[in-house]
Amino acid sequence: MPHKKQIHTDRHRAFRALLVAERRAKGFTQTEIARRLGKPPSYVAKYELGERRLDVLEFLDLSEAIGFDASALLEKLGKTGR
């Protein structure tokens, strides 16, 4: 039987936690970030809750909207292990 891929891994939870921490550190609400991205507030809520994943381009747009270094966040994530 093929191995079923999990979508809610520890690493994905860590990634989401880092995104939330960056947003909060800059003092933004989900609604403010959604507005900056031109998306509905549910867009931000869904990726923060793990109901949807971000692709790499969405991640780069998010890093710009919040104002964090995307490569530094990925480096932090890499140090969390698998």
Secondary structure, 3 states (H helix, E strand, C coil): CCCCCCCCCHHHHHHHHHHHHHHHHCCCCHHHHHHHHCCCHHHHHHHHHCCCCCCHHHHHHHHHHHCCCHHHHHHHHHHCCC
